[in-house]
Amino acid sequence: MKQQDFEQQIIALLVHSGSARSNALMALQQAKEGNFQQAEVLMEESRQETRAAHVIQTKLIGLDEGCGKLSINLITVHAQDHLMNAMVIQDLANNIIDLYQRLPPIERQKV
């Protein structure tokens, strides 16, 4: 893989991961406001972004073959960190949204 192609893949990984994170956080806000349908739409968008990022990650892992064939630099580590953070936020958001759904509307406003 050419260096330019590699860098474009890393940037795409960052973009998809960042979008996944943002959508999950917006879903949390929607759930807090009682907009559970919109929260689910945003969580699905978050999951789609994560899947797109995961495809890129898997491709890069395959190209590297665990042998250090691809150069690892700070932006590569940063992209991986973004993806992992997005996945953790999704897990937490799913659980918090579930809790919001169990609260009466007046109690959600206090949170």
KAVEN-V724882 format. One record per helix or strand of 2 or more residues. SS is the DSSP state (H for helix, E for strand). FROM is the first residue (numbers start at 1). LEN is the number of residues. If there is no record, write none. Layout:
ss = <SS	SS>
from = <FROM	FROM>
len = <LEN	LEN>
This chain:
ss = <H	H	H	H>
from = <3	36	74	105>
len = <30	29	29	6>
